[in-house]
Amino acid sequence: QRPDYALSSGGAQIYYWMTSPTYKEKPATKLARLFNWLVGGPVKIEFHPPSVALDPDTNVGRCWAMEGQRGSLGIFLAQKIIIDELVIEHTDPSMAFELESILQKFELFGLSEMLTSPVKLGEGVFNISSAHIQHFSIQPQIPVVIVIFNVLSNHGDPDFTCIYKLRIHGQMV
């Protein structure tokens, strides 16, 4: 076990200025409202804020639904560190209702201070045919206090991308 510097209970926080909007369910059409009325009401879907991606709970539905297929999640880390690993956790695919909203291609950027230019730390692909917890090595570069996790694509959902949990590991400076 290594310290997770992107854990909210350890002091990490969302950097909202660098975070995409949360998905908001589109209003139902008249036909959908009629169907919901006939079957006893719509299925209630709960959308969580970006901070849920900093919590350890990866149960089905406990994700941040980022609007669209591309976007970003900004994180103030708990400490300034030199990052050497990014871990992406998704709920177990055998328990998931659908797989299209799982993130696919991504990039990770870091900032050493608030007003500095971001430095690209790494990139990768989350493979839905592999384990639901995937580790990505990051070539250690500079001490960072802010990371920006850019989602470049998901597995096909045009409306939103689910991010369950990001872990950031490294050495404190």
C-alpha positions in Angstrom: 0.0 0.0 0.0 1.3 3.4 -1.0 -0.1 6.8 0.1 -2.7 8.2 -2.3 -2.2 11.9 -2.7 -5.5 12.3 -4.6 -7.6 11.0 -1.6 -10.1 13.5 -0.3 -9.8 12.2 3.3 -6.0 12.8 3.0 -6.5 16.4 2.0 -6.8 16.4 -1.8 -9.5 18.7 -3.3 -11.0 19.4 -6.6 -9.5 22.2 -8.6 -12.8 23.4 -10.1 -11.3 26.0 -12.4 -9.7 23.1 -14.4 -12.7 20.7 -14.0 -15.3 20.0 -16.7 -19.1 20.3 -15.9 -21.0 17.4 -14.4 -23.4 15.7 -16.7 -27.0 16.8 -16.2 -29.7 14.5 -17.4 -31.6 15.8 -20.4 -35.3 16.5 -20.0 -37.5 13.5 -21.0 -39.4 13.6 -24.2 -43.2 13.4 -24.1 -43.0 9.7 -25.2 -40.5 9.0 -22.4 -42.7 10.8 -19.8 -45.7 8.7 -21.0 -43.7 5.5 -20.7 -42.5 6.5 -17.2 -46.0 7.2 -16.1 -47.2 3.8 -17.4 -44.5 1.9 -15.6 -44.7 3.9 -12.4 -42.1 6.6 -12.8 -38.6 7.0 -14.1 -35.6 5.2 -12.9 -33.8 7.7 -10.6 -30.2 8.2 -11.5 -28.1 10.1 -9.0 -25.3 12.2 -10.4 -22.4 12.9 -8.1 -20.0 15.9 -7.9 -16.4 15.6 -9.1 -15.2 15.1 -5.6 -16.5 11.5 -5.7 -13.5 10.6 -7.9 -11.3 11.3 -4.8 -13.2 8.9 -2.6 -12.3 5.2 -2.3 -15.8 3.9 -2.9 -16.1 2.4 -6.4 -19.5 0.7 -6.0 -21.8 0.8 -9.0 -23.1 4.3 -9.6 -20.6 6.1 -7.3 -18.8 7.9 -10.1 -18.4 11.4 -11.4 -20.4 11.6 -14.6 -18.4 14.2 -16.6 -20.3 15.8 -19.4 -19.4 14.5 -22.8 -16.6 12.3 -24.1 -13.8 14.8 -23.5 -13.0 16.9 -20.5 -10.8 17.3 -17.5 -10.6 16.8 -13.7 -8.4 19.1 -11.8 -7.0 18.0 -8.4 -5.1 19.9 -5.7 -3.0 17.0 -4.3 -2.7 16.5 -0.5 1.0 17.2 -0.7 3.6 18.4 -3.3 5.1 15.3 -4.8 7.0 13.9 -7.7 4.5 11.6 -9.3 5.6 8.1 -10.4 2.2 6.3 -10.8 -1.4 7.0 -11.7 -4.0 4.4 -10.8 -7.5 4.4 -12.4 -10.2 2.4 -10.7 -13.5 1.6 -12.2 -16.3 -0.5 -10.8 -16.1 -4.2 -11.6 -17.3 -4.4 -15.2 -19.3 -7.6 -14.4 -21.4 -5.4 -12.0 -21.7 -2.4 -14.3 -24.9 -1.6 -16.1 -23.1 -0.4 -19.2 -19.4 0.0 -20.4 -19.6 2.7 -23.0 -19.2 5.5 -20.5 -15.9 4.2 -19.2 -13.0 6.5 -20.0 -10.6 5.3 -22.7 -7.7 7.6 -23.7 -6.3 10.1 -21.3 -3.4 12.5 -20.5 -2.0 13.6 -17.1 -0.6 17.1 -16.6 1.0 18.6 -13.5 1.6 22.1 -12.2 4.2 22.9 -9.6 2.4 26.1 -8.5 -1.0 27.7 -9.3 0.1 30.1 -12.0 2.7 27.9 -13.8 2.3 26.2 -17.1 1.2 22.6 -17.0 3.7 19.9 -17.8 2.6 16.7 -19.5 3.4 13.8 -17.2 2.0 10.9 -19.2 -0.8 9.4 -21.3 -2.5 6.1 -21.6 -5.5 4.0 -22.5 -7.9 2.4 -20.0 -8.6 -1.0 -21.5 -12.1 -2.3 -20.6 -10.9 -5.9 -21.5 -8.3 -5.7 -18.7 -8.6 -5.4 -14.9 -11.0 -2.7 -13.5 -8.0 -1.3 -11.5 -5.2 -0.3 -13.9 -1.8 1.1 -13.0 0.1 3.5 -15.3 3.8 4.4 -14.7 4.7 8.0 -14.8 8.2 9.1 -15.6 9.1 11.2 -12.6 9.8 14.8 -13.6 8.9 17.8 -11.5 7.3 18.3 -8.1 3.6 19.0 -8.6 0.8 20.2 -6.3 -1.9 20.2 -9.0 -2.7 17.6 -11.6 -5.1 17.8 -14.5 -6.5 14.5 -15.7 -7.6 15.0 -19.3 -10.1 12.5 -20.8 -9.7 12.4 -24.5 -12.3 9.7 -25.2 -14.6 7.1 -23.7 -15.8 3.8 -25.0 -18.7 5.2 -27.0 -21.2 7.1 -24.8 -21.9 10.4 -26.4 -23.4 12.0 -23.3 -21.1 11.4 -20.4 -17.9 9.7 -19.1 -17.8 8.0 -15.7 -14.7 8.5 -13.5 -14.9 6.3 -10.4 -11.5 6.8 -8.7 -8.1 8.3 -9.5 -5.1 7.5 -7.3 -1.8 9.4 -7.5 1.3 8.0 -6.1 4.8 9.4 -5.7 7.5 10.8 -3.5 7.0 13.8 -1.2 9.3 16.7 -1.6 
